[in-house]
C-alpha cells in the first residue's frame, strides 16, 4: 500500500478538531471564534454561527523534538506520545493514553499498530496549531509522504490528576466535529496560512450563546469550555431582524400554499435545485399514498414558525406542529435572494447542533431560547 494511503487510513482511525475568530489572549493560548460549517446538499458553506475555543499557535519548526525549553503540560504530553510512537513502545503509549480507552485492549492494540506502521513510512513535518475546548486539546499534525501532505489530529483529554491522556481512537464529541470541519475546509488552516475566523461584528451582534458539550467529568468541565454564539429572534418580535423575519414568514406561507395545490411544481421551486430535482424524480415514481404521506410530513414541519437564527448564508427556522412538536428547517438564499428549503432530505453534523441536544431543549419552554439569551455581552 502506498505510504500516503496509509496516512489517509490513519485519519479515519484517529480524528479531531480546529478553531478561530477575532482573537484575544487567554493564558498560554488565545480565544478564537470559528465560523461553523454548514454542508448544504454536500457543499460546505461558512456560516456566522461562531464556536469559541482556545487556539495555540507554534512558530518553531519541529518544536516537538526540542528537548529544551519549558513546555506546558499539553505540549509535554504530545512530545511524549510522538516519541513513544516513533520507538514503537506499546507500554509507554498505553501509559500515556486516556485510561478509558486503554481498557479496551483489542482496540488500543489496533490503534497503536496503525500509528507504529504510519510513522515508519511517513514524516511528521509540522504541528502549527492546537485547539482546546470542552476538556480536550487537539494538535493538528502535518504528515508528508513524497509530495503529498495531510493534516491528522492528535487529541488529548484532561484527566483528574491534571495530566493529559492521549485518545488513540476518534472522539465523538460534537464540538470536536465542528472544529475539525472548520480546520479541513478551504478557508481553514489545512488549506491556508491565513484561515478565516468570525469577525468582531459577528460576535458583537450575537443574541444567544450556548454550550453544546455533552456530559463531561469535573476535570474536563474545567478545560476551556466552548460556547456557540448565535444571532436570533422570535418571529413575533424580531427587532433588528424584522426584514428577514418577514421573508421567513412569506416563504413558509408560500410553501403551505404549494402543499395545498394539486401539482408539485410550486413546492419543488421552494427547494434548492439539488433537492428539488430529487423530489421531482421521486414524485414521478411515487404512488398516491406515498405522495399524501410526504405532503403530510412537510405540513407538520412547516407548522407554525416561531423563532429563527440568522447564520447567513444559513437561516435556521424553528416551527411548531399542531401536535406541539418542534421541528427545524434550514434555508439558504438563491441567486435572486429568495429563501430556499435546504437539506430537506440530507443529514449533516448541523442536525446535531440545531435539531437535538441543548439547543433544541432551549426551544421547548414557553419563552423559547430565553434561557440562552445574552444578557450582557462579554
Secondary structure, 3 states (H helix, E strand, C coil): CCHHHHHHHHHHHCCCCCCCCCCEEECCEEEEEEEEEEEECCEEEEEEEEEEEEEEECCCCCHHHCCCCCCCHHHHHHHHHHHHHHHCCHHHHHHHECHHHHCCHHHHHHHHHHHHHHHHHCEEEEEEEEEEECCEEEEEEEEEECCEEEEEEEEEEECCCCCEEEECCCCCCHHHHHHHHHHCCCCCCCCCCCCCCCCHHHHHHCCEEECCCCCCCHHHHCCCCCEEEECEEECCCCHHHHHHHHHHHHHHHHHHHHHHCCCCHHHHCCECHHHHHHHHHHHHHCCHHHHHHHHHHHHHHHCEEEEEEEECCEEEEEEECCCCCEEEEEEEECCCCCEEEECCCCCCCHHHHHCCHHHHHHCCCCCCCHHHECCCCC
